[in-house]
């Protein structure tokens, strides 16, 4: 969801943070397109830990309000077809936002369509890996394991089991909007083998055509890999 504020400035809004609300509403379009393509798992990077700690207080407050109101309204309305999960550290969020995200996930737990949406809120890829390792160490300490035992047996699967959403599949494609070409600390562990697709459009202007291009590019590259 990158480029919300830049889109709003270009569109002439006096308050560029309005772009966050427009971008949040655009999630509904993305989910509709993904259903049409039979894409069952989507992760949306709503806000990073850096967004919360490094940006102006008024912008953070506006963004948190968007999470608490707009995103909640979109994803909990009647007839919902996506089960919602959260990835991130709720401790970095304002209490109201953390509660709102938790509460919007709960009513979707009964959704059994097979479509899963993960909201990365207060998320940082590096911190997720740290949190996974700390969780693993606590688990092993409770079991009475020694450091020598951990050093002999620890492997990547131990991190996998302690990620924020360990039961969800690894991403095939990571789409980055707004023309930026960097990972920005997103799904660093899970995306190690994902294909990246960089799109010049700001997130609110991201079109179904752009999604189709990303999918076609992924299919093309997958065929090349298979033939190699």
C-alpha positions as CSV (number, residue, x, y, z in Angstrom):
1,X,0.0,0.0,0.0
2,X,2.8,2.4,-0.8
3,X,2.3,5.9,-2.2
4,X,-0.9,6.9,-0.5
5,X,0.3,10.4,0.5
6,X,2.0,11.0,-2.8
7,X,-1.1,10.1,-4.6
8,X,-3.2,12.5,-2.5
9,X,-0.7,15.4,-3.1
10,X,-0.9,14.8,-6.8
11,X,-4.7,14.6,-6.6
12,X,-4.8,18.0,-4.9
13,X,-5.9,17.1,-1.4
14,X,-5.0,19.7,1.2
15,X,-4.3,16.9,3.7
16,X,-2.1,14.2,2.1
17,X,-3.0,11.7,4.8
18,X,-6.4,11.4,3.1
19,X,-4.5,9.1,0.8
20,X,-4.4,6.5,3.6
21,X,-8.2,6.4,3.7
22,X,-8.5,6.1,0.0
23,X,-5.8,3.4,0.0
24,X,-7.6,1.5,2.7
25,X,-10.8,1.5,0.7
26,X,-8.9,0.3,-2.3
27,X,-8.3,-3.0,-0.5
28,X,-11.8,-4.0,-1.3
29,X,-11.1,-3.8,-5.0
30,X,-7.9,-5.8,-4.6
31,X,-9.7,-8.6,-2.9
32,X,-12.4,-8.7,-5.5
33,X,-9.8,-9.0,-8.3
34,X,-7.9,-11.7,-6.4
35,X,-11.1,-13.7,-6.0
36,X,-11.6,-13.5,-9.8
37,X,-8.1,-14.9,-10.3
38,X,-8.6,-17.6,-7.6
39,X,-5.8,-16.1,-5.4
40,X,-6.6,-17.4,-2.0
41,X,-3.9,-15.7,0.2
42,X,-3.2,-12.0,0.3
43,X,-1.0,-10.0,2.7
44,X,-1.4,-6.2,2.7
45,X,1.3,-4.0,4.3
46,X,-0.9,-1.4,6.1
47,X,1.8,0.2,8.2
48,X,5.3,-0.6,9.4
49,X,6.9,-0.1,12.8
50,X,8.8,2.7,11.2
51,X,5.6,4.4,10.1
52,X,4.5,4.5,13.7
53,X,7.8,5.6,15.3
54,X,9.2,7.9,12.8
55,X,6.3,9.9,11.3
56,X,4.6,13.0,12.7
57,X,2.0,12.3,15.4
58,X,-0.9,13.7,13.5
59,X,-0.2,11.5,10.5
60,X,0.1,8.4,12.7
61,X,-3.2,9.3,14.4
62,X,-4.9,9.6,11.1
63,X,-3.5,6.3,9.9
64,X,-4.5,4.5,13.1
65,X,-8.0,6.0,12.7
66,X,-8.2,4.6,9.2
67,X,-7.3,1.1,10.6
68,X,-9.9,1.4,13.4
69,X,-12.7,2.7,11.1
70,X,-12.3,2.2,7.4
71,X,-10.6,-1.1,7.3
72,X,-12.8,-2.5,10.1
73,X,-15.9,-1.5,8.2
74,X,-14.7,-3.0,4.9
75,X,-13.7,-6.3,6.3
76,X,-16.5,-7.0,8.8
77,X,-19.5,-6.1,6.7
78,X,-22.2,-8.7,6.0
79,X,-21.4,-11.3,3.3
80,X,-17.7,-11.1,4.0
81,X,-15.7,-13.8,2.2
82,X,-12.2,-13.3,3.5
83,X,-10.9,-14.6,6.8
84,X,-8.7,-11.9,8.3
85,X,-5.4,-12.4,10.2
86,X,-3.0,-10.0,11.7
87,X,0.8,-9.9,11.4
88,X,2.7,-7.4,13.5
89,X,3.6,-6.4,17.0
90,X,0.4,-5.1,18.8
91,X,2.6,-3.6,21.5
92,X,3.8,-0.8,19.1
93,X,0.2,0.1,18.3
94,X,-2.1,2.5,20.3
95,X,-4.4,0.4,22.5
96,X,-7.5,1.4,20.5
97,X,-5.9,0.3,17.2
98,X,-4.6,-3.0,18.6
99,X,-8.0,-3.8,20.0
100,X,-9.7,-2.8,16.7
101,X,-7.5,-5.2,14.7
102,X,-8.1,-8.0,17.1
103,X,-11.8,-7.4,17.1
104,X,-12.1,-7.3,13.3
105,X,-10.3,-10.7,13.0
106,X,-12.5,-12.5,15.5
107,X,-15.9,-12.3,13.5
108,X,-14.1,-13.7,10.4
109,X,-12.9,-16.8,12.1
110,X,-16.0,-18.7,10.9
111,X,-15.4,-17.7,7.3
112,X,-14.6,-21.0,5.5
113,X,-14.4,-19.8,1.8
114,X,-10.6,-20.6,1.7
115,X,-9.7,-16.9,1.2
116,X,-7.3,-15.5,3.7
117,X,-6.3,-11.8,4.1
118,X,-3.4,-10.9,6.4
119,X,-3.1,-7.3,7.6
120,X,0.5,-6.3,8.4
121,X,-0.1,-3.6,11.0
122,X,2.8,-2.4,13.1
123,X,4.9,-4.8,11.2
124,X,8.6,-5.1,10.6
125,X,10.3,-8.0,8.9
126,X,13.5,-7.8,11.0
127,X,11.5,-7.6,14.2
128,X,9.3,-10.6,13.3
129,X,12.5,-12.7,13.0
130,X,13.7,-11.4,16.4
131,X,10.3,-12.1,17.9
132,X,10.2,-15.6,16.4
133,X,13.6,-16.4,17.9
134,X,12.7,-15.0,21.3
135,X,9.5,-17.1,21.3
136,X,11.5,-20.2,20.4
137,X,14.0,-19.6,23.2
138,X,11.2,-19.2,25.7
139,X,9.6,-22.4,24.5
140,X,12.9,-24.3,24.9
141,X,13.7,-22.7,28.2
142,X,10.3,-23.9,29.5
143,X,11.2,-27.4,28.3
144,X,14.5,-27.3,30.1
145,X,16.8,-27.3,27.1
146,X,20.4,-26.1,27.5
147,X,22.2,-23.7,25.2
148,X,24.4,-26.5,24.0
149,X,21.3,-28.5,23.0
150,X,19.8,-25.6,21.2
151,X,23.1,-25.0,19.3
152,X,23.0,-28.5,18.0
153,X,19.4,-28.7,17.0
154,X,18.3,-25.2,16.0
155,X,17.4,-24.8,12.4
156,X,15.2,-22.6,10.1
157,X,12.1,-24.7,10.8
158,X,12.3,-23.4,14.4
159,X,11.9,-19.8,13.1
160,X,9.1,-20.9,10.7
161,X,7.1,-22.3,13.6
162,X,7.2,-19.0,15.6
163,X,6.4,-16.4,12.9
164,X,3.4,-14.2,13.4
165,X,1.3,-16.4,11.1
166,X,3.2,-19.7,10.8
167,X,0.3,-21.6,9.2
168,X,0.0,-19.4,6.2
169,X,1.8,-20.3,2.9
170,X,4.9,-18.5,1.7
171,X,4.3,-15.7,-0.8
172,X,4.8,-16.3,-4.5
173,X,4.7,-12.7,-5.5
174,X,5.5,-9.5,-3.6
175,X,4.1,-6.4,-5.4
176,X,5.6,-3.1,-4.6
177,X,3.7,0.0,-5.8
178,X,4.8,3.6,-6.2
179,X,7.9,2.9,-8.3
180,X,10.2,2.1,-5.3
181,X,12.4,-0.9,-5.7
182,X,13.3,-2.1,-2.3
183,X,11.8,-4.6,0.3
184,X,11.2,-2.0,3.0
185,X,11.5,-4.6,5.7
186,X,8.5,-6.6,4.4
187,X,8.3,-10.4,4.8
188,X,12.1,-10.7,4.8
189,X,12.0,-14.3,6.0
190,X,8.9,-15.6,4.1
191,X,9.7,-13.8,0.9
192,X,13.3,-15.1,0.5
193,X,12.2,-17.0,-2.7
194,X,9.3,-14.8,-3.8
195,X,9.3,-13.0,-7.1
196,X,9.1,-9.2,-6.9
197,X,7.0,-7.1,-9.2
198,X,7.6,-3.3,-9.1
199,X,4.8,-1.1,-10.3
200,X,5.0,2.6,-10.9
201,X,1.4,3.4,-9.8
202,X,0.8,4.7,-6.4
203,X,-1.3,2.3,-4.4
204,X,-4.7,4.1,-4.7
205,X,-4.2,4.1,-8.5
206,X,-3.2,0.5,-8.7
207,X,-5.5,-1.2,-11.3
208,X,-6.7,-4.7,-12.0
209,X,-4.5,-4.5,-15.2
210,X,-1.5,-4.0,-12.9
211,X,-2.4,-7.1,-10.9
212,X,-2.8,-9.1,-14.1
213,X,0.6,-7.9,-15.3
214,X,2.2,-9.1,-12.0
215,X,0.6,-12.5,-12.3
216,X,1.6,-12.9,-15.9
217,X,5.1,-11.9,-15.1
218,X,5.2,-14.4,-12.3
219,X,3.9,-17.2,-14.6
220,X,6.5,-16.3,-17.2
221,X,9.4,-16.4,-14.7
222,X,8.1,-19.6,-13.2
223,X,8.3,-21.3,-16.6
224,X,11.8,-20.1,-17.1
225,X,12.8,-21.5,-13.7
226,X,11.2,-24.8,-14.5
227,X,13.0,-25.1,-17.8
228,X,16.4,-24.1,-16.5
